Amino acid sequence: MFPTYEIKSYDIHSATCGQELINIHDGLKSPIAVGIYGYFLYGNSSYILEVYRKPQRYPYVVIDEKVPSTEPNEAEAKMKNAKASLSQIERKYKTAVKANSALSLLEILQLMFL
């Protein structure tokens, strides 16, 4: 598994400048390779890669009367934390989309006048 410029070999591809949010679907098999390329006109580029894992949701519930009643509260707390982190991701995505559209327009203008 090596990074390549051959876009046809990618399962998921995104080419933007600025913030980016990429959702990786469950059907993608492990391991997953991530290639990040800098802008060729800049000598140095910096990146922050954040990985968020969505909580697994099961289509069924197992109820055992012998289990103490404190466990559902823990599960509810975990779900609230997961929902809060998902809403943060959605906010980051909306911000990234706004920034990316402006940067794409600037890239087009740059190509026209260079």
Backbone as CSV, one residue per row, in Angstrom:
resi,resn,N_x,N_y,N_z,CA_x,CA_y,CA_z,C_x,C_y,C_z
1,MET,0.849,-1.161,0.000,0.000,0.000,0.000,0.904,1.237,0.000
2,PHE,0.932,1.934,-1.139,1.777,3.110,-1.285,0.962,4.258,-1.874
3,PRO,1.234,5.502,-1.446,0.538,6.644,-2.047,0.880,6.763,-3.530
4,THR,-0.070,7.185,-4.318,0.130,7.334,-5.752,-0.694,8.511,-6.257
5,TYR,-0.324,9.031,-7.401,-1.100,10.092,-8.032,-2.168,9.535,-8.970
6,GLU,-2.266,8.232,-9.089,-3.254,7.594,-9.959,-4.626,7.631,-9.285
7,ILE,-5.440,8.597,-9.647,-6.739,8.797,-9.006,-7.661,7.601,-9.220
8,LYS,-7.514,6.890,-10.314,-8.373,5.732,-10.590,-8.176,4.613,-9.569
9,SER,-7.040,4.612,-8.879,-6.783,3.561,-7.897,-7.355,3.901,-6.521
10,TYR,-7.908,5.096,-6.347,-8.456,5.512,-5.053,-9.876,4.999,-4.877
11,ASP,-10.221,4.611,-3.656,-11.612,4.307,-3.333,-12.368,5.594,-3.018
12,ILE,-11.697,6.508,-2.315,-12.264,7.808,-1.965,-11.232,8.854,-2.346
13,HIS,-11.683,9.954,-2.952,-10.748,10.986,-3.398,-11.354,12.362,-3.151
14,SER,-10.543,13.296,-2.706,-10.980,14.673,-2.556,-9.797,15.576,-2.841
15,ALA,-10.002,16.607,-3.625,-8.928,17.540,-3.961,-9.405,18.953,-3.666
16,THR,-9.044,19.457,-2.510,-9.439,20.806,-2.118,-8.277,21.488,-1.422
17,CYS,-8.400,22.779,-1.271,-7.459,23.547,-0.452,-8.233,23.989,0.785
18,GLY,-7.635,23.894,1.928,-8.318,24.295,3.156,-8.816,23.087,3.917
19,GLN,-9.827,23.322,4.757,-10.357,22.253,5.593,-11.152,21.268,4.755
20,GLU,-11.084,20.021,5.171,-11.777,18.961,4.437,-12.337,17.957,5.431
21,LEU,-13.523,17.467,5.172,-14.131,16.414,5.974,-14.499,15.289,5.028
22,ILE,-13.979,14.105,5.294,-14.241,12.952,4.440,-14.885,11.863,5.287
23,ASN,-16.047,11.399,4.859,-16.727,10.296,5.542,-16.306,8.988,4.894
24,ILE,-15.840,8.066,5.704,-15.418,6.755,5.217,-16.531,5.765,5.552
25,HIS,-17.111,5.152,4.538,-18.242,4.254,4.744,-17.792,2.932,5.363
26,ASP,-18.737,2.230,5.956,-18.446,0.982,6.661,-17.948,-0.122,5.743
27,GLY,-18.264,-0.068,4.468,-17.879,-1.126,3.541,-16.409,-1.121,3.161
28,LEU,-15.687,-0.062,3.493,-14.270,0.022,3.163,-13.482,-0.894,4.097
29,LYS,-12.669,-1.768,3.536,-11.944,-2.748,4.345,-10.671,-2.150,4.937
30,SER,-10.277,-2.665,6.098,-9.038,-2.231,6.757,-7.865,-2.942,6.132
31,PRO,-6.693,-2.418,6.163,-6.309,-1.085,6.648,-6.638,-0.020,5.613
32,ILE,-6.768,1.211,6.084,-7.078,2.344,5.220,-5.839,3.227,5.138
33,ALA,-5.408,3.544,3.934,-4.252,4.425,3.737,-4.755,5.821,3.394
34,VAL,-4.113,6.824,3.966,-4.468,8.213,3.711,-3.259,8.904,3.116
35,GLY,-3.421,9.494,1.954,-2.340,10.254,1.317,-2.701,11.725,1.300
36,ILE,-1.818,12.569,1.809,-2.044,14.014,1.827,-0.911,14.660,1.051
37,TYR,-1.264,15.413,0.031,-0.266,16.070,-0.810,-0.372,17.575,-0.633
38,GLY,0.774,18.245,-0.542,0.794,19.695,-0.406,0.684,20.392,-1.747
39,TYR,0.504,21.691,-1.689,0.411,22.505,-2.894,1.805,22.676,-3.468
40,PHE,1.971,22.449,-4.752,3.301,22.378,-5.350,4.053,23.712,-5.341
41,LEU,3.361,24.829,-5.200,4.043,26.121,-5.176,4.585,26.493,-3.797
42,TYR,4.181,25.770,-2.772,4.644,26.045,-1.412,5.740,25.064,-1.030
43,GLY,6.796,25.594,-0.393,7.882,24.731,0.056,7.479,23.858,1.228
44,ASN,6.669,24.402,2.124,6.231,23.665,3.311,4.717,23.728,3.427
45,SER,4.138,22.660,3.900,2.702,22.598,4.173,2.520,21.936,5.523
46,SER,1.477,22.326,6.249,1.209,21.692,7.543,-0.213,21.135,7.532
47,TYR,-0.405,20.055,8.278,-1.680,19.351,8.278,-2.037,18.922,9.684
48,ILE,-3.324,18.854,9.940,-3.850,18.249,11.163,-4.841,17.187,10.705
49,LEU,-4.605,15.960,11.102,-5.486,14.856,10.732,-6.223,14.408,11.987
50,GLU,-7.549,14.549,11.980,-8.372,14.119,13.101,-9.253,12.967,12.634
51,VAL,-9.357,11.950,13.454,-10.169,10.784,13.114,-11.258,10.648,14.163
52,TYR,-12.504,10.597,13.700,-13.643,10.406,14.585,-14.327,9.115,14.185
53,ARG,-14.656,8.319,15.166,-15.342,7.059,14.885,-16.777,7.169,15.375
54,LYS,-17.706,6.901,14.486,-19.112,6.950,14.862,-19.431,5.752,15.744
55,PRO,-20.300,5.935,16.729,-20.672,4.791,17.574,-21.467,3.773,16.767
56,GLN,-21.253,2.517,17.085,-21.991,1.461,16.392,-23.420,1.422,16.916
57,ARG,-24.341,1.249,16.006,-25.747,1.150,16.395,-26.232,-0.241,16.037
58,TYR,-26.846,-0.875,17.003,-27.333,-2.227,16.797,-28.847,-2.197,16.607
59,PRO,-29.372,-3.019,15.710,-30.815,-3.013,15.454,-31.619,-3.768,16.508
60,TYR,-30.987,-4.180,17.569,-31.695,-4.933,18.590,-31.203,-4.501,19.972
61,VAL,-31.970,-4.838,20.988,-31.619,-4.517,22.366,-31.677,-5.808,23.168
62,VAL,-30.654,-6.037,23.984,-30.625,-7.207,24.853,-30.977,-6.742,26.259
63,ILE,-32.016,-7.316,26.825,-32.447,-6.938,28.170,-32.244,-8.135,29.080
64,ASP,-31.506,-7.902,30.159,-31.261,-8.945,31.149,-31.694,-8.384,32.493
65,GLU,-32.628,-9.033,33.146,-33.156,-8.519,34.402,-32.126,-8.546,35.521
66,LYS,-31.079,-9.346,35.394,-30.071,-9.449,36.445,-29.061,-8.301,36.402
67,VAL,-29.035,-7.553,35.320,-28.084,-6.453,35.181,-28.584,-5.267,35.997
68,PRO,-27.707,-4.618,36.779,-28.132,-3.448,37.555,-28.618,-2.329,36.627
69,SER,-29.496,-1.513,37.149,-30.116,-0.476,36.324,-29.189,0.709,36.049
70,THR,-27.958,0.719,36.572,-27.047,1.844,36.332,-26.455,1.802,34.927
71,GLU,-26.410,0.651,34.289,-25.802,0.542,32.963,-26.530,1.337,31.881
72,PRO,-27.863,1.374,31.854,-28.503,2.199,30.828,-28.106,3.672,30.934
73,ASN,-27.901,4.166,32.168,-27.484,5.555,32.325,-26.108,5.777,31.708
74,GLU,-25.208,4.816,31.874,-23.881,4.922,31.263,-24.001,4.908,29.742
75,ALA,-24.866,4.052,29.231,-25.061,3.988,27.780,-25.654,5.295,27.258
76,GLU,-26.602,5.861,28.010,-27.187,7.138,27.598,-26.131,8.238,27.591
77,ALA,-25.252,8.241,28.592,-24.190,9.249,28.648,-23.244,9.103,27.456
78,LYS,-22.911,7.864,27.099,-22.044,7.636,25.937,-22.712,8.111,24.654
79,MET,-24.013,7.854,24.524,-24.723,8.293,23.324,-24.783,9.816,23.246
80,LYS,-24.980,10.483,24.400,-25.001,11.948,24.405,-23.644,12.493,23.979
81,ASN,-22.563,11.882,24.491,-21.219,12.321,24.096,-20.990,12.091,22.608
82,ALA,-21.453,10.965,22.100,-21.287,10.668,20.673,-22.079,11.654,19.823
83,LYS,-23.303,11.982,20.244,-24.106,12.951,19.494,-23.455,14.325,19.520
84,ALA,-22.866,14.704,20.676,-22.193,15.998,20.767,-20.994,16.050,19.839
85,SER,-20.210,14.967,19.783,-19.044,14.963,18.897,-19.476,14.959,17.431
86,LEU,-20.576,14.283,17.097,-21.073,14.306,15.720,-21.545,15.703,15.326
87,SER,-22.174,16.425,16.272,-22.609,17.784,15.939,-21.406,18.700,15.748
88,GLN,-20.315,18.467,16.484,-19.089,19.246,16.272,-18.524,18.963,14.883
89,ILE,-18.549,17.713,14.468,-18.054,17.349,13.136,-18.910,18.026,12.067
90,GLU,-20.228,18.027,12.262,-21.109,18.666,11.286,-20.826,20.159,11.190
91,ARG,-20.559,20.820,12.340,-20.225,22.246,12.306,-18.921,22.478,11.568
92,LYS,-17.918,21.629,11.813,-16.645,21.755,11.106,-16.852,21.562,9.610
93,TYR,-17.721,20.625,9.249,-17.980,20.355,7.833,-18.611,21.573,7.161
94,LYS,-19.609,22.179,7.816,-20.264,23.352,7.236,-19.270,24.490,7.054
95,THR,-18.384,24.686,8.032,-17.359,25.721,7.922,-16.406,25.399,6.786
96,ALA,-16.024,24.140,6.659,-15.089,23.729,5.607,-15.702,23.911,4.228
97,VAL,-16.983,23.611,4.087,-17.645,23.749,2.791,-17.661,25.209,2.359
98,LYS,-17.949,26.115,3.308,-17.960,27.541,2.980,-16.573,28.001,2.545
99,ALA,-15.549,27.592,3.294,-14.180,28.000,2.969,-13.724,27.389,1.645
100,ASN,-14.079,26.137,1.404,-13.636,25.459,0.181,-14.241,26.077,-1.073
101,SER,-15.486,26.516,-1.001,-16.095,27.111,-2.187,-15.409,28.421,-2.540
102,ALA,-15.034,29.216,-1.533,-14.322,30.467,-1.801,-12.933,30.179,-2.354
103,LEU,-12.252,29.190,-1.800,-10.910,28.859,-2.274,-10.945,28.290,-3.687
104,SER,-11.970,27.532,-4.019,-12.089,26.992,-5.375,-12.253,28.119,-6.385
105,LEU,-13.047,29.125,-6.041,-13.221,30.276,-6.919,-11.897,31.008,-7.108
106,LEU,-11.148,31.175,-6.019,-9.845,31.834,-6.116,-8.875,31.021,-6.970
107,GLU,-8.922,29.702,-6.871,-8.059,28.853,-7.698,-8.384,29.024,-9.179
108,ILE,-9.659,29.093,-9.510,-10.064,29.273,-10.906,-9.569,30.616,-11.428
109,LEU,-9.734,31.663,-10.609,-9.253,32.985,-11.017,-7.738,32.986,-11.195
110,GLN,-7.042,32.304,-10.313,-5.583,32.220,-10.404,-5.176,31.528,-11.707
111,LEU,-5.855,30.456,-12.064,-5.533,29.744,-13.298,-5.827,30.594,-14.536
112,MET,-6.852,31.418,-14.454,-7.212,32.255,-15.591,-6.182,33.354,-15.845
113,PHE,-5.606,33.890,-14.781,-4.737,35.050,-14.927,-3.255,34.727,-14.838
114,LEU,-2.874,33.473,-14.690,-1.443,33.113,-14.649,-0.953,32.598,-15.958
